[in-house]
Amino acid sequence: MVDEQRLNQSNSIYWASGIVSICGIIFEVLFGALGSYILGDGVKQYTLTISLFLTGMGIGAFISERITKRLVLSFIWIEYSIGLIGGFSAFLLFGVTAYLPEGTDALFLYGVTLIVGTLTGVELPVLIRKANEIGVALHKSTAKVLFSDYAGGLIGGLLFLFLLRPYFGLVKTAFIVAAINIMMALWIAVKFRHELMKYRLHLGAGIVFLIVIVAGILFGEEAAFHFEQKLYKDPIIYSEQTTYQQIVLTREEGDTRLYLDGQLQFSSADEHRYHETLIHPTMAASQQKKRVLVLGGGDGLAVRELLKYKEVSEITLVDLDPQVVKLATTNHFLVDLNEGSLENEKMSIVHQDAFRFMEQANGFYDVIIVDLPDPNNEALNKLYTMEFYSLLRNHLSPDGAMMVQATSPVFAPEVYWTIDRTIAATGLQTENLHVDISSFGGWGFVLASRQSIDLKKLEIESDTRYLTTDLLPALSQFGKDEDAQIEDKDGKVKQIEPNTLIRPNLIEVYEKSWRYY
């Protein structure tokens, strides 16, 4: 009977270690996702939060040496603490970002990450000691608890990636995981109730905490939405966390704006300036216009401009996130803007990584439009490398043309000219354009072709609201603070190097350039 009781208790410990490990890894990657969304630069934020979390676990393991008595009680209150702090982490971060001075959000996130990591680091040694106290040999108890812990880590990562983030969002996920932590503590409290003094008090506290967390699951996201609203100029009319990004649509006095991960993609008030410059010079520079490839552009606005040309017989649009395309075909504000372009019979839509698509692509395209988000992380940086542009060159018709959105030569001139140099390094001829867009500021584009390009010979034949044939050559004139002669702090002209997969220098350049904007 005693052996059976010990076996049941030891199994409870192993189950507990696996489940709290699942919760721990979810909180770890959740903090990285929060940092990426709120603070930007996903690689940097995941690196910092994971490093801080692991450092906290190390600190927690050290602290755990002092916990040698009342192991069950210690574990219970550790779980309560993780549940309360971790559960409210995402909710409070949105509030801190909305109402407190800039920089406070980063300190809050990193502080919470370190604290939760520390508490998580205390859990495992406490469980190992408890398993050993029950009577399991130390080497066996350690091995089994560690196995449960590591296996739980894998499960937690997969759950966050494929279930929690895409279906519940960041705020609700934090509360759901917190509820699991607290329920695990309550389960252990019941299992080991004979060891707890004031058992009802500890159980009652856990029930109260669980009720608070469940309230967070039910109402926290709605409250956090009001915090998020503070991050945007105009009222939010649509918000969705997809597998790939946060989509937000705002509207005020007729101005519709689309944001992806907090970055403005367009304003309906002036998007025609951007998209006319993106499309019409490219169409004018290409001898043929039958087969067109659009990378990005899931909002359908670039396609709207392309469909003005009767010569176009086939348009392939490659956009990673199907939810962007779905929104652009179902939201009446966007459908009005893109004129239903994505449902045109000439359209073929592919949801795939653009790099992978180009590796597998067949044949040539007369026109290639690269309308991708800025290179602010590793995943996007590869779409601004010499390797990627070489793939585009290889699938560009000999007399075709390509246009690349290339961020701002005003705010980030080194970024702009690095993109230009990278494209030119593939052997393509480039021409540089920029246009003033009130919602963005000065914005740059790189027009490229296998043949030399003379803007003075190009004619804008389609109906436009902004761009004219006479205006086109003027768009190639850059001010002294925008041109390629970029000086370092000593006044010497910098040597701009192409961006490659092996040497992704564009990420660092981008971060430095946009730091104060």
Stockholm file with secondary structure:
# STOCKHOLM 1.0

chainA/1-517         MVDEQRLNQSNSIYWASGIVSICGIIFEVLFGALGSYILGDGVKQYTLTISLFLTGMGIGAFISERITKRLVLSFIWIEYSIGLIGGFSAFLLFGVTAYLPEGTDALFLYGVTLIVGTLTGVELPVLIRKANEIGVALHKSTAKVLFSDYAGGLIGGLLFLFLLRPYFGLVKTAFIVAAINIMMALWIAVKFRHELMKYRLHLGAGIVFLIVIVAGILFGEEAAFHFEQKLYKDPIIYSEQTTYQQIVLTREEGDTRLYLDGQLQFSSADEHRYHETLIHPTMAASQQKKRVLVLGGGDGLAVRELLKYKEVSEITLVDLDPQVVKLATTNHFLVDLNEGSLENEKMSIVHQDAFRFMEQANGFYDVIIVDLPDPNNEALNKLYTMEFYSLLRNHLSPDGAMMVQATSPVFAPEVYWTIDRTIAATGLQTENLHVDISSFGGWGFVLASRQSIDLKKLEIESDTRYLTTDLLPALSQFGKDEDAQIEDKDGKVKQIEPNTLIRPNLIEVYEKSWRYY
#=GR chainA/1-517 SS CHHHHHHHHHHHHHHHHHHHHHHHHHHHHHHHHHHHHHHCCHHHHHHHHHHHHHHHHHHHHHHGGGCCSCHHHHHHHHHHHHHHHHHHHHHHHHHHHHHSCTTHHHHHHHHHHHHHHHHHHHHHHHHHHHHHHHTCCHHHHHHHHHHHHHHHHHHHHHHIIIIIHHHHHHHHHHHHHHHHHHHHHHHHHHHTGGGCTTHHHHHHHHHHHHHHHHHHHHHHHHHHHHHHHTTSSSCEEEEEECSSCEEEEEEETTEEEEEETTEEEEETTTHHHHHHHHHHHHHHHCSCCSEEEEEECTTSHHHHHHTTCTTCCEEEEECSCHHHHHHHHHCHHHHHHHTTGGGSTTEEEECSCHHHHHHHCCSCEEEEEEECCCCCSHHHHGGGSHHHHHHHHHTEEEEEEEEEECCCTTTCHHHHHHHHHHHHTTTCEEEEEEEEETTTEEEEEEEEESSCCCGGGCCCCSCCSSCCTTTGGGGGCCCTTTSSCCBCTTSCBCCCCCCCSSSCHHHHHHHHHTTTC
#=GC SS_cons         CHHHHHHHHHHHHHHHHHHHHHHHHHHHHHHHHHHHHHHCCHHHHHHHHHHHHHHHHHHHHHHGGGCCSCHHHHHHHHHHHHHHHHHHHHHHHHHHHHHSCTTHHHHHHHHHHHHHHHHHHHHHHHHHHHHHHHTCCHHHHHHHHHHHHHHHHHHHHHHIIIIIHHHHHHHHHHHHHHHHHHHHHHHHHHHTGGGCTTHHHHHHHHHHHHHHHHHHHHHHHHHHHHHHHTTSSSCEEEEEECSSCEEEEEEETTEEEEEETTEEEEETTTHHHHHHHHHHHHHHHCSCCSEEEEEECTTSHHHHHHTTCTTCCEEEEECSCHHHHHHHHHCHHHHHHHTTGGGSTTEEEECSCHHHHHHHCCSCEEEEEEECCCCCSHHHHGGGSHHHHHHHHHTEEEEEEEEEECCCTTTCHHHHHHHHHHHHTTTCEEEEEEEEETTTEEEEEEEEESSCCCGGGCCCCSCCSSCCTTTGGGGGCCCTTTSSCCBCTTSCBCCCCCCCSSSCHHHHHHHHHTTTC
//
